[in-house]
Amino acid sequence: MDDVTEQRIITLVAAGIAYGISRYVTGRLIDVPDQRGIKDDVLEAVLKGATTATSTILASLLVRRLIRRS
């Protein structure tokens, strides 16, 4: 498999993982206040960054392991 195809697959898998993580985090761990403040914006930014990094790492590991087995 060439690098471009591998990168596309990683991106798609990462998007799916990010969606799952963000639904879990927002559904269980975050209480949305009536009026948002700077603290809420900072928390959202940190969580989005962590979700993106985590999902990309997990997707990369999964795809590379699947490629090695093929």
All heavy atoms as TSV, in Angstrom:
chain	resi	resn	atom	element	x	y	z
A	1	MET	N	N	0.849	-1.172	0.000
A	1	MET	CA	C	0.000	0.000	0.000
A	1	MET	C	C	0.895	1.235	0.000
A	1	MET	O	O	1.861	1.307	0.748
A	1	MET	CB	C	-0.879	-0.033	1.258
A	1	MET	CG	C	-1.813	1.133	1.357
A	1	MET	SD	S	-2.866	1.115	2.815
A	1	MET	CE	C	-3.727	-0.397	2.650
A	2	ASP	N	N	0.550	2.200	-0.835
A	2	ASP	CA	C	1.377	3.401	-0.905
A	2	ASP	C	C	1.065	4.352	0.260
A	2	ASP	O	O	0.066	4.207	0.967
A	2	ASP	CB	C	1.212	4.094	-2.253
A	2	ASP	CG	C	-0.199	4.600	-2.495
A	2	ASP	OD1	O	-1.096	4.289	-1.697
A	2	ASP	OD2	O	-0.397	5.321	-3.484
A	3	ASP	N	N	1.942	5.314	0.449
A	3	ASP	CA	C	1.851	6.230	1.597
A	3	ASP	C	C	0.600	7.104	1.551
A	3	ASP	O	O	0.008	7.394	2.591
A	3	ASP	CB	C	3.091	7.123	1.660
A	3	ASP	CG	C	4.328	6.343	2.066
A	3	ASP	OD1	O	4.183	5.260	2.657
A	3	ASP	OD2	O	5.440	6.834	1.784
A	4	VAL	N	N	0.182	7.522	0.364
A	4	VAL	CA	C	-0.992	8.392	0.236
A	4	VAL	C	C	-2.250	7.652	0.670
A	4	VAL	O	O	-3.063	8.182	1.439
A	4	VAL	CB	C	-1.125	8.917	-1.211
A	4	VAL	CG1	C	-2.406	9.685	-1.392
A	4	VAL	CG2	C	0.076	9.770	-1.580
A	5	THR	N	N	-2.400	6.426	0.223
A	5	THR	CA	C	-3.569	5.627	0.602
A	5	THR	C	C	-3.563	5.350	2.095
A	5	THR	O	O	-4.598	5.452	2.755
A	5	THR	CB	C	-3.583	4.302	-0.182
A	5	THR	OG1	O	-3.549	4.593	-1.579
A	5	THR	CG2	C	-4.813	3.488	0.150
A	6	GLU	N	N	-2.413	5.010	2.629
A	6	GLU	CA	C	-2.290	4.754	4.065
A	6	GLU	C	C	-2.682	5.990	4.865
A	6	GLU	O	O	-3.412	5.898	5.853
A	6	GLU	CB	C	-0.856	4.341	4.394
A	6	GLU	CG	C	-0.634	4.013	5.846
A	6	GLU	CD	C	0.794	3.598	6.128
A	6	GLU	OE1	O	1.467	3.071	5.226
A	6	GLU	OE2	O	1.229	3.802	7.267
A	7	GLN	N	N	-2.234	7.151	4.450
A	7	GLN	CA	C	-2.549	8.394	5.155
A	7	GLN	C	C	-4.042	8.698	5.088
A	7	GLN	O	O	-4.630	9.162	6.062
A	7	GLN	CB	C	-1.741	9.558	4.576
A	7	GLN	CG	C	-1.743	10.780	5.437
A	7	GLN	CD	C	-1.160	10.511	6.816
A	7	GLN	OE1	O	-0.188	9.799	6.972
A	7	GLN	NE2	N	-1.772	11.067	7.836
A	8	ARG	N	N	-4.664	8.424	3.968
A	8	ARG	CA	C	-6.120	8.645	3.834
A	8	ARG	C	C	-6.896	7.731	4.766
A	8	ARG	O	O	-7.864	8.138	5.401
A	8	ARG	CB	C	-6.567	8.432	2.394
A	8	ARG	CG	C	-6.158	9.550	1.487
A	8	ARG	CD	C	-6.617	9.306	0.076
A	8	ARG	NE	N	-6.127	10.365	-0.795
A	8	ARG	CZ	C	-6.054	10.279	-2.101
A	8	ARG	NH1	N	-6.460	9.180	-2.709
A	8	ARG	NH2	N	-5.602	11.279	-2.811
A	9	ILE	N	N	-6.475	6.480	4.839
A	9	ILE	CA	C	-7.143	5.526	5.732
A	9	ILE	C	C	-6.979	5.961	7.189
A	9	ILE	O	O	-7.929	5.918	7.968
A	9	ILE	CB	C	-6.608	4.095	5.506
A	9	ILE	CG1	C	-7.008	3.607	4.117
A	9	ILE	CG2	C	-7.116	3.149	6.577
A	9	ILE	CD1	C	-6.353	2.308	3.704
A	10	ILE	N	N	-5.780	6.391	7.557
A	10	ILE	CA	C	-5.533	6.865	8.919
A	10	ILE	C	C	-6.430	8.054	9.233
A	10	ILE	O	O	-7.020	8.137	10.316
A	10	ILE	CB	C	-4.041	7.218	9.115
A	10	ILE	CG1	C	-3.201	5.945	9.122
A	10	ILE	CG2	C	-3.827	8.010	10.408
A	10	ILE	CD1	C	-1.710	6.181	9.111
A	11	THR	N	N	-6.574	8.969	8.294
A	11	THR	CA	C	-7.419	10.142	8.502
A	11	THR	C	C	-8.876	9.743	8.718
A	11	THR	O	O	-9.545	10.260	9.620
A	11	THR	CB	C	-7.308	11.103	7.304
A	11	THR	OG1	O	-5.941	11.502	7.159
A	11	THR	CG2	C	-8.180	12.334	7.498
A	12	LEU	N	N	-9.377	8.816	7.920
A	12	LEU	CA	C	-10.760	8.369	8.061
A	12	LEU	C	C	-10.991	7.641	9.384
A	12	LEU	O	O	-11.986	7.885	10.074
A	12	LEU	CB	C	-11.150	7.468	6.893
A	12	LEU	CG	C	-11.282	8.153	5.545
A	12	LEU	CD1	C	-11.496	7.117	4.446
A	12	LEU	CD2	C	-12.427	9.146	5.569
A	13	VAL	N	N	-10.079	6.761	9.741
A	13	VAL	CA	C	-10.212	6.031	11.004
A	13	VAL	C	C	-10.098	6.992	12.183
A	13	VAL	O	O	-10.843	6.893	13.158
A	13	VAL	CB	C	-9.162	4.898	11.093
A	13	VAL	CG1	C	-9.161	4.246	12.460
A	13	VAL	CG2	C	-9.417	3.856	10.019
A	14	ALA	N	N	-9.194	7.958	12.099
A	14	ALA	CA	C	-9.029	8.947	13.170
A	14	ALA	C	C	-10.293	9.772	13.350
A	14	ALA	O	O	-10.691	10.080	14.483
A	14	ALA	CB	C	-7.841	9.860	12.873
A	15	ALA	N	N	-10.952	10.108	12.257
A	15	ALA	CA	C	-12.201	10.868	12.349
A	15	ALA	C	C	-13.271	10.067	13.074
A	15	ALA	O	O	-14.011	10.601	13.915
A	15	ALA	CB	C	-12.680	11.270	10.959
A	16	GLY	N	N	-13.357	8.790	12.778
A	16	GLY	CA	C	-14.322	7.930	13.463
A	16	GLY	C	C	-14.024	7.789	14.939
A	16	GLY	O	O	-14.932	7.863	15.781
A	17	ILE	N	N	-12.760	7.610	15.280
A	17	ILE	CA	C	-12.367	7.498	16.679
A	17	ILE	C	C	-12.624	8.814	17.402
A	17	ILE	O	O	-13.132	8.829	18.533
A	17	ILE	CB	C	-10.887	7.080	16.799
A	17	ILE	CG1	C	-10.702	5.652	16.289
A	17	ILE	CG2	C	-10.392	7.201	18.240
A	17	ILE	CD1	C	-9.255	5.225	16.157
A	18	ALA	N	N	-12.292	9.930	16.779
A	18	ALA	CA	C	-12.517	11.245	17.394
A	18	ALA	C	C	-13.998	11.469	17.661
A	18	ALA	O	O	-14.376	12.011	18.704
A	18	ALA	CB	C	-11.966	12.351	16.495
A	19	TYR	N	N	-14.835	11.058	16.724
A	19	TYR	CA	C	-16.276	11.193	16.908
A	19	TYR	C	C	-16.737	10.397	18.131
A	19	TYR	O	O	-17.487	10.900	18.964
A	19	TYR	CB	C	-17.013	10.712	15.653
A	19	TYR	CG	C	-18.516	10.740	15.791
A	19	TYR	CD1	C	-19.212	11.931	15.723
A	19	TYR	CD2	C	-19.235	9.563	15.986
A	19	TYR	CE1	C	-20.587	11.965	15.850
A	19	TYR	CE2	C	-20.606	9.581	16.111
A	19	TYR	CZ	C	-21.283	10.782	16.049
A	19	TYR	OH	O	-22.642	10.803	16.180
A	20	GLY	N	N	-16.271	9.178	18.250
A	20	GLY	CA	C	-16.643	8.345	19.393
A	20	GLY	C	C	-16.162	8.914	20.715
A	20	GLY	O	O	-16.906	8.952	21.702
A	21	ILE	N	N	-14.918	9.365	20.745
A	21	ILE	CA	C	-14.366	9.933	21.973
A	21	ILE	C	C	-15.111	11.203	22.356
A	21	ILE	O	O	-15.471	11.397	23.519
A	21	ILE	CB	C	-12.856	10.228	21.822
A	21	ILE	CG1	C	-12.062	8.924	21.701
A	21	ILE	CG2	C	-12.342	11.051	23.001
A	21	ILE	CD1	C	-10.603	9.134	21.359
A	22	SER	N	N	-15.350	12.080	21.398
A	22	SER	CA	C	-16.000	13.353	21.714
A	22	SER	C	C	-17.438	13.145	22.183
A	22	SER	O	O	-17.912	13.839	23.077
A	22	SER	CB	C	-15.948	14.314	20.540
A	22	SER	OG	O	-16.651	13.803	19.441
A	23	ARG	N	N	-18.147	12.182	21.602
A	23	ARG	CA	C	-19.511	11.884	22.070
A	23	ARG	C	C	-19.484	11.378	23.502
A	23	ARG	O	O	-20.314	11.749	24.318
A	23	ARG	CB	C	-20.183	10.871	21.170
A	23	ARG	CG	C	-20.670	11.495	19.888
A	23	ARG	CD	C	-21.637	10.612	19.179
A	23	ARG	NE	N	-22.683	10.155	20.078
A	23	ARG	CZ	C	-23.971	10.301	19.845
A	23	ARG	NH1	N	-24.359	10.899	18.757
A	23	ARG	NH2	N	-24.863	9.830	20.678
A	24	TYR	N	N	-18.519	10.523	23.814
A	24	TYR	CA	C	-18.401	9.994	25.171
A	24	TYR	C	C	-18.085	11.111	26.163
A	24	TYR	O	O	-18.714	11.235	27.203
A	24	TYR	CB	C	-17.318	8.918	25.236
A	24	TYR	CG	C	-17.049	8.455	26.649
A	24	TYR	CD1	C	-17.910	7.571	27.271
A	24	TYR	CD2	C	-15.946	8.926	27.351
A	24	TYR	CE1	C	-17.671	7.152	28.570
A	24	TYR	CE2	C	-15.703	8.526	28.641
A	24	TYR	CZ	C	-16.565	7.637	29.258
A	24	TYR	OH	O	-16.333	7.253	30.545
A	25	VAL	N	N	-17.103	11.935	25.818
A	25	VAL	CA	C	-16.667	12.997	26.724
A	25	VAL	C	C	-17.778	14.014	26.955
A	25	VAL	O	O	-18.071	14.372	28.094
A	25	VAL	CB	C	-15.396	13.697	26.182
A	25	VAL	CG1	C	-15.087	14.966	26.950
A	25	VAL	CG2	C	-14.207	12.747	26.262
A	26	THR	N	N	-18.417	14.469	25.897
A	26	THR	CA	C	-19.465	15.473	26.063
A	26	THR	C	C	-20.699	14.899	26.726
A	26	THR	O	O	-21.383	15.599	27.467
A	26	THR	CB	C	-19.866	16.115	24.722
A	26	THR	OG1	O	-20.266	15.091	23.805
A	26	THR	CG2	C	-18.729	16.912	24.127
A	27	GLY	N	N	-20.992	13.639	26.485
A	27	GLY	CA	C	-22.169	13.033	27.078
A	27	GLY	C	C	-22.020	12.691	28.545
A	27	GLY	O	O	-22.981	12.736	29.307
A	28	ARG	N	N	-20.811	12.376	28.983
A	28	ARG	CA	C	-20.617	11.890	30.344
A	28	ARG	C	C	-19.814	12.806	31.248
A	28	ARG	O	O	-19.995	12.778	32.461
A	28	ARG	CB	C	-19.939	10.532	30.306
A	28	ARG	CG	C	-20.754	9.522	29.574
A	28	ARG	CD	C	-20.333	8.159	29.964
A	28	ARG	NE	N	-21.105	7.203	29.186
A	28	ARG	CZ	C	-21.725	6.180	29.715
A	28	ARG	NH1	N	-21.643	5.962	30.992
A	28	ARG	NH2	N	-22.407	5.359	28.956
A	29	LEU	N	N	-18.927	13.571	30.693
A	29	LEU	CA	C	-17.987	14.296	31.537
A	29	LEU	C	C	-18.187	15.802	31.571
A	29	LEU	O	O	-17.627	16.469	32.445
A	29	LEU	CB	C	-16.549	13.995	31.090
A	29	LEU	CG	C	-16.146	12.514	31.092
A	29	LEU	CD1	C	-14.740	12.356	30.573
A	29	LEU	CD2	C	-16.269	11.918	32.474
A	30	ILE	N	N	-18.945	16.365	30.640
A	30	ILE	CA	C	-19.065	17.816	30.564
A	30	ILE	C	C	-20.504	18.241	30.828
A	30	ILE	O	O	-21.437	17.731	30.214
A	30	ILE	CB	C	-18.627	18.347	29.185
A	30	ILE	CG1	C	-17.154	18.042	28.950
A	30	ILE	CG2	C	-18.885	19.834	29.069
A	30	ILE	CD1	C	-16.657	18.451	27.594
A	31	ASP	N	N	-20.669	19.182	31.746
A	31	ASP	CA	C	-21.963	19.810	31.970
A	31	ASP	C	C	-21.953	21.143	31.236
A	31	ASP	O	O	-21.120	22.004	31.507
A	31	ASP	CB	C	-22.203	20.057	33.460
A	31	ASP	CG	C	-22.317	18.752	34.239
A	31	ASP	OD1	O	-22.864	17.796	33.674
A	31	ASP	OD2	O	-21.862	18.709	35.399
A	32	VAL	N	N	-22.881	21.314	30.310
A	32	VAL	CA	C	-22.936	22.540	29.529
A	32	VAL	C	C	-23.700	23.593	30.335
A	32	VAL	O	O	-24.873	23.409	30.646
A	32	VAL	CB	C	-23.625	22.309	28.172
A	32	VAL	CG1	C	-23.701	23.595	27.383
A	32	VAL	CG2	C	-22.899	21.226	27.389
A	33	PRO	N	N	-23.027	24.693	30.687
A	33	PRO	CA	C	-23.693	25.737	31.476
A	33	PRO	C	C	-24.643	26.574	30.614
A	33	PRO	O	O	-24.548	26.577	29.388
A	33	PRO	CB	C	-22.530	26.586	31.981
A	33	PRO	CG	C	-21.466	26.409	30.964
A	33	PRO	CD	C	-21.628	24.999	30.432
A	34	ASP	N	N	-25.545	27.307	31.279
A	34	ASP	CA	C	-26.464	28.185	30.555
A	34	ASP	C	C	-25.719	29.301	29.843
A	34	ASP	O	O	-26.051	29.673	28.731
A	34	ASP	CB	C	-27.493	28.796	31.515
A	34	ASP	CG	C	-28.442	27.745	32.055
A	34	ASP	OD1	O	-28.621	26.705	31.382
A	34	ASP	OD2	O	-29.005	27.960	33.135
A	35	GLN	N	N	-24.727	29.842	30.511
A	35	GLN	CA	C	-23.930	30.911	29.915
A	35	GLN	C	C	-22.461	30.503	29.970
A	35	GLN	O	O	-21.914	30.277	31.047
A	35	GLN	CB	C	-24.143	32.223	30.661
A	35	GLN	CG	C	-23.510	33.405	29.982
A	35	GLN	CD	C	-23.916	34.711	30.638
A	35	GLN	OE1	O	-24.484	34.716	31.725
A	35	GLN	NE2	N	-23.618	35.805	29.996
A	36	ARG	N	N	-21.845	30.417	28.794
A	36	ARG	CA	C	-20.447	29.974	28.720
A	36	ARG	C	C	-19.499	31.118	29.037
A	36	ARG	O	O	-19.763	32.256	28.705
A	36	ARG	CB	C	-20.149	29.436	27.325
A	36	ARG	CG	C	-20.879	28.154	27.030
A	36	ARG	CD	C	-20.643	27.725	25.610
A	36	ARG	NE	N	-19.245	27.672	25.268
A	36	ARG	CZ	C	-18.545	26.547	25.086
A	36	ARG	NH1	N	-19.134	25.399	25.206
A	36	ARG	NH2	N	-17.276	26.592	24.767
A	37	GLY	N	N	-18.386	30.756	29.632
A	37	GLY	CA	C	-17.352	31.732	29.933
A	37	GLY	C	C	-16.038	31.303	29.310
A	37	GLY	O	O	-15.956	30.316	28.581
A	38	ILE	N	N	-14.982	32.037	29.606
A	38	ILE	CA	C	-13.655	31.744	29.049
A	38	ILE	C	C	-13.157	30.382	29.520
A	38	ILE	O	O	-12.521	29.650	28.769
A	38	ILE	CB	C	-12.641	32.876	29.381
A	38	ILE	CG1	C	-11.314	32.651	28.648
A	38	ILE	CG2	C	-12.395	32.958	30.869
A	38	ILE	CD1	C	-11.402	32.899	27.183
A	39	LYS	N	N	-13.491	30.018	30.756
A	39	LYS	CA	C	-13.071	28.716	31.287
A	39	LYS	C	C	-13.670	27.581	30.447
A	39	LYS	O	O	-12.993	26.602	30.150
A	39	LYS	CB	C	-13.517	28.589	32.737
A	39	LYS	CG	C	-13.126	27.299	33.392
A	39	LYS	CD	C	-13.628	27.252	34.826
A	39	LYS	CE	C	-13.353	25.908	35.442
A	39	LYS	NZ	N	-13.880	25.813	36.806
A	40	ASP	N	N	-14.926	27.728	30.064
A	40	ASP	CA	C	-15.572	26.708	29.236
A	40	ASP	C	C	-14.939	26.629	27.852
A	40	ASP	O	O	-14.781	25.541	27.302
A	40	ASP	CB	C	-17.070	27.002	29.104
A	40	ASP	CG	C	-17.776	27.026	30.441
A	40	ASP	OD1	O	-17.563	26.086	31.236
A	40	ASP	OD2	O	-18.513	27.989	30.700
A	41	ASP	N	N	-14.564	27.768	27.298
A	41	ASP	CA	C	-13.912	27.794	25.985
A	41	ASP	C	C	-12.537	27.141	26.035
A	41	ASP	O	O	-12.154	26.400	25.127
A	41	ASP	CB	C	-13.790	29.229	25.473
A	41	ASP	CG	C	-15.145	29.860	25.185
A	41	ASP	OD1	O	-16.110	29.102	24.957
A	41	ASP	OD2	O	-15.232	31.103	25.194
A	42	VAL	N	N	-11.790	27.406	27.101
A	42	VAL	CA	C	-10.464	26.803	27.258
A	42	VAL	C	C	-10.595	25.290	27.416
A	42	VAL	O	O	-9.855	24.520	26.790
A	42	VAL	CB	C	-9.720	27.431	28.459
A	42	VAL	CG1	C	-8.459	26.647	28.786
A	42	VAL	CG2	C	-9.393	28.890	28.172
A	43	LEU	N	N	-11.559	24.856	28.235
A	43	LEU	CA	C	-11.781	23.422	28.427
A	43	LEU	C	C	-12.141	22.745	27.104
A	43	LEU	O	O	-11.620	21.681	26.783
A	43	LEU	CB	C	-12.890	23.183	29.460
A	43	LEU	CG	C	-13.270	21.728	29.713
A	43	LEU	CD1	C	-12.082	20.951	30.269
A	43	LEU	CD2	C	-14.448	21.655	30.655
A	44	GLU	N	N	-12.989	23.368	26.330
A	44	GLU	CA	C	-13.379	22.815	25.035
A	44	GLU	C	C	-12.175	22.701	24.107
A	44	GLU	O	O	-11.989	21.682	23.428
A	44	GLU	CB	C	-14.450	23.686	24.384
A	44	GLU	CG	C	-14.924	23.159	23.054
A	44	GLU	CD	C	-15.963	24.044	22.395
A	44	GLU	OE1	O	-16.303	25.101	22.944
A	44	GLU	OE2	O	-16.421	23.671	21.304
A	45	ALA	N	N	-11.340	23.722	24.071
A	45	ALA	CA	C	-10.156	23.702	23.204
A	45	ALA	C	C	-9.184	22.602	23.617
A	45	ALA	O	O	-8.642	21.880	22.764
A	45	ALA	CB	C	-9.466	25.059	23.226
A	46	VAL	N	N	-8.972	22.459	24.918
A	46	VAL	CA	C	-8.053	21.431	25.421
A	46	VAL	C	C	-8.594	20.042	25.090
A	46	VAL	O	O	-7.847	19.165	24.634
A	46	VAL	CB	C	-7.824	21.603	26.937
A	46	VAL	CG1	C	-7.123	20.392	27.531
A	46	VAL	CG2	C	-7.025	22.865	27.210
A	47	LEU	N	N	-9.884	19.838	25.304
A	47	LEU	CA	C	-10.482	18.536	25.021
A	47	LEU	C	C	-10.448	18.210	23.532
A	47	LEU	O	O	-10.186	17.070	23.137
A	47	LEU	CB	C	-11.912	18.477	25.543
A	47	LEU	CG	C	-12.038	18.407	27.060
A	47	LEU	CD1	C	-13.498	18.497	27.477
A	47	LEU	CD2	C	-11.398	17.143	27.601
A	48	LYS	N	N	-10.688	19.193	22.685
A	48	LYS	CA	C	-10.621	18.963	21.235
A	48	LYS	C	C	-9.202	18.600	20.807
A	48	LYS	O	O	-9.000	17.714	19.979
A	48	LYS	CB	C	-11.108	20.185	20.467
A	48	LYS	CG	C	-12.606	20.303	20.434
A	48	LYS	CD	C	-13.040	21.473	19.578
A	48	LYS	CE	C	-14.564	21.561	19.536
A	48	LYS	NZ	N	-15.029	22.671	18.712
A	49	GLY	N	N	-8.230	19.299	21.361
A	49	GLY	CA	C	-6.840	18.993	21.034
A	49	GLY	C	C	-6.440	17.597	21.486
A	49	GLY	O	O	-5.803	16.842	20.744
A	50	ALA	N	N	-6.838	17.242	22.702
A	50	ALA	CA	C	-6.517	15.915	23.229
A	50	ALA	C	C	-7.227	14.824	22.437
A	50	ALA	O	O	-6.654	13.768	22.152
A	50	ALA	CB	C	-6.906	15.833	24.699
A	51	THR	N	N	-8.471	15.085	22.059
A	51	THR	CA	C	-9.232	14.121	21.271
A	51	THR	C	C	-8.591	13.914	19.909
A	51	THR	O	O	-8.440	12.778	19.446
A	51	THR	CB	C	-10.690	14.597	21.092
A	51	THR	OG1	O	-11.288	14.707	22.377
A	51	THR	CG2	C	-11.487	13.643	20.246
A	52	THR	N	N	-8.182	14.985	19.268
A	52	THR	CA	C	-7.549	14.889	17.953
A	52	THR	C	C	-6.240	14.114	18.029
A	52	THR	O	O	-5.977	13.220	17.218
A	52	THR	CB	C	-7.295	16.294	17.375
A	52	THR	OG1	O	-8.549	16.972	17.264
A	52	THR	CG2	C	-6.637	16.227	16.009
A	53	ALA	N	N	-5.421	14.438	19.009
A	53	ALA	CA	C	-4.135	13.751	19.158
A	53	ALA	C	C	-4.338	12.266	19.459
A	53	ALA	O	O	-3.704	11.403	18.839
A	53	ALA	CB	C	-3.313	14.412	20.262
A	54	THR	N	N	-5.222	11.956	20.381
A	54	THR	CA	C	-5.473	10.569	20.757
A	54	THR	C	C	-6.021	9.764	19.593
A	54	THR	O	O	-5.561	8.651	19.325
A	54	THR	CB	C	-6.464	10.506	21.939
A	54	THR	OG1	O	-5.929	11.250	23.031
A	54	THR	CG2	C	-6.729	9.086	22.371
A	55	SER	N	N	-6.981	10.318	18.885
A	55	SER	CA	C	-7.582	9.575	17.775
A	55	SER	C	C	-6.584	9.356	16.638
A	55	SER	O	O	-6.572	8.288	16.020
A	55	SER	CB	C	-8.836	10.282	17.261
A	55	SER	OG	O	-8.513	11.545	16.725
A	56	THR	N	N	-5.738	10.322	16.370
A	56	THR	CA	C	-4.742	10.170	15.309
A	56	THR	C	C	-3.714	9.099	15.671
A	56	THR	O	O	-3.343	8.267	14.833
A	56	THR	CB	C	-4.041	11.509	15.028
A	56	THR	OG1	O	-5.027	12.477	14.671
A	56	THR	CG2	C	-3.037	11.377	13.901
A	57	ILE	N	N	-3.279	9.099	16.913
A	57	ILE	CA	C	-2.310	8.085	17.361
A	57	ILE	C	C	-2.921	6.694	17.297
A	57	ILE	O	O	-2.305	5.757	16.774
A	57	ILE	CB	C	-1.808	8.410	18.782
A	57	ILE	CG1	C	-0.954	9.679	18.749
A	57	ILE	CG2	C	-1.024	7.245	19.368
A	57	ILE	CD1	C	-0.657	10.267	20.118
A	58	LEU	N	N	-4.143	6.542	17.821
A	58	LEU	CA	C	-4.798	5.236	17.784
A	58	LEU	C	C	-5.043	4.756	16.361
A	58	LEU	O	O	-4.809	3.589	16.041
A	58	LEU	CB	C	-6.128	5.299	18.545
A	58	LEU	CG	C	-6.036	5.401	20.058
A	58	LEU	CD1	C	-7.422	5.599	20.661
A	58	LEU	CD2	C	-5.376	4.162	20.636
A	59	ALA	N	N	-5.494	5.643	15.499
A	59	ALA	CA	C	-5.748	5.267	14.104
A	59	ALA	C	C	-4.455	4.848	13.413
A	59	ALA	O	O	-4.434	3.856	12.677
A	59	ALA	CB	C	-6.388	6.434	13.360
A	60	SER	N	N	-3.392	5.567	13.652
A	60	SER	CA	C	-2.111	5.233	13.040
A	60	SER	C	C	-1.638	3.852	13.491
A	60	SER	O	O	-1.197	3.040	12.678
A	60	SER	CB	C	-1.078	6.304	13.405
A	60	SER	OG	O	0.154	6.001	12.823
A	61	LEU	N	N	-1.752	3.590	14.784
A	61	LEU	CA	C	-1.349	2.279	15.295
A	61	LEU	C	C	-2.192	1.159	14.696
A	61	LEU	O	O	-1.664	0.131	14.274
A	61	LEU	CB	C	-1.461	2.248	16.822
A	61	LEU	CG	C	-0.448	3.089	17.595
A	61	LEU	CD1	C	-0.814	3.124	19.075
A	61	LEU	CD2	C	0.944	2.531	17.412
A	62	LEU	N	N	-3.508	1.357	14.650
A	62	LEU	CA	C	-4.395	0.335	14.101
A	62	LEU	C	C	-4.116	0.060	12.627
A	62	LEU	O	O	-3.989	-1.101	12.214
A	62	LEU	CB	C	-5.859	0.766	14.273
A	62	LEU	CG	C	-6.422	0.727	15.679
A	62	LEU	CD1	C	-7.789	1.389	15.715
A	62	LEU	CD2	C	-6.511	-0.709	16.165
A	63	VAL	N	N	-4.009	1.101	11.844
A	63	VAL	CA	C	-3.800	0.928	10.411
A	63	VAL	C	C	-2.450	0.285	10.137
A	63	VAL	O	O	-2.336	-0.637	9.329
A	63	VAL	CB	C	-3.945	2.276	9.672
A	63	VAL	CG1	C	-3.484	2.171	8.232
A	63	VAL	CG2	C	-5.383	2.761	9.743
A	64	ARG	N	N	-1.421	0.715	10.810
A	64	ARG	CA	C	-0.085	0.144	10.565
A	64	ARG	C	C	-0.023	-1.329	10.964
A	64	ARG	O	O	0.624	-2.130	10.304
A	64	ARG	CB	C	0.979	0.952	11.283
A	64	ARG	CG	C	1.153	2.328	10.666
A	64	ARG	CD	C	2.166	3.159	11.433
A	64	ARG	NE	N	1.997	4.571	11.193
A	64	ARG	CZ	C	2.434	5.223	10.137
A	64	ARG	NH1	N	3.060	4.583	9.196
A	64	ARG	NH2	N	2.230	6.518	10.010
A	65	ARG	N	N	-0.710	-1.692	12.051
A	65	ARG	CA	C	-0.728	-3.109	12.439
A	65	ARG	C	C	-1.512	-3.948	11.427
A	65	ARG	O	O	-1.136	-5.079	11.138
A	65	ARG	CB	C	-1.324	-3.265	13.832
A	65	ARG	CG	C	-0.369	-2.837	14.899
A	65	ARG	CD	C	-0.868	-3.138	16.267
A	65	ARG	NE	N	0.072	-2.621	17.241
A	65	ARG	CZ	C	0.050	-2.916	18.515
A	65	ARG	NH1	N	-0.880	-3.708	18.975
A	65	ARG	NH2	N	0.940	-2.409	19.324
A	66	LEU	N	N	-2.601	-3.399	10.917
A	66	LEU	CA	C	-3.368	-4.130	9.917
A	66	LEU	C	C	-2.581	-4.297	8.624
A	66	LEU	O	O	-2.666	-5.340	7.964
A	66	LEU	CB	C	-4.695	-3.411	9.633
A	66	LEU	CG	C	-5.731	-3.494	10.744
A	66	LEU	CD1	C	-6.933	-2.601	10.413
A	66	LEU	CD2	C	-6.172	-4.923	10.963
A	67	ILE	N	N	-1.817	-3.288	8.260
A	67	ILE	CA	C	-1.003	-3.365	7.044
A	67	ILE	C	C	0.085	-4.423	7.199
A	67	ILE	O	O	0.380	-5.180	6.275
A	67	ILE	CB	C	-0.411	-1.989	6.692
A	67	ILE	CG1	C	-1.518	-1.047	6.223
A	67	ILE	CG2	C	0.672	-2.107	5.636
A	67	ILE	CD1	C	-1.080	0.380	6.036
A	68	ARG	N	N	0.709	-4.491	8.362
A	68	ARG	CA	C	1.772	-5.473	8.582
A	68	ARG	C	C	1.248	-6.907	8.486
A	68	ARG	O	O	1.953	-7.800	8.058
A	68	ARG	CB	C	2.397	-5.272	9.952
A	68	ARG	CG	C	3.312	-4.099	10.016
A	68	ARG	CD	C	4.029	-4.068	11.347
A	68	ARG	NE	N	4.563	-2.743	11.557
A	68	ARG	CZ	C	4.725	-2.192	12.730
A	68	ARG	NH1	N	4.393	-2.851	13.830
A	68	ARG	NH2	N	5.206	-0.986	12.851
A	69	ARG	N	N	0.002	-7.122	8.929
A	69	ARG	CA	C	-0.585	-8.469	8.903
A	69	ARG	C	C	-0.975	-8.893	7.493
A	69	ARG	O	O	-1.121	-10.065	7.227
A	69	ARG	CB	C	-1.809	-8.527	9.804
A	69	ARG	CG	C	-1.450	-8.445	11.250
A	69	ARG	CD	C	-2.658	-8.616	12.100
A	69	ARG	NE	N	-2.292	-8.474	13.499
A	69	ARG	CZ	C	-3.149	-8.528	14.474
A	69	ARG	NH1	N	-4.427	-8.716	14.231
A	69	ARG	NH2	N	-2.746	-8.400	15.717
A	70	SER	N	N	-1.186	-7.936	6.624
A	70	SER	CA	C	-1.626	-8.271	5.258
A	70	SER	C	C	-0.512	-8.805	4.411
A	70	SER	O	O	0.598	-8.601	4.518
A	70	SER	CB	C	-2.208	-7.038	4.580
A	70	SER	OG	O	-3.331	-6.589	5.278
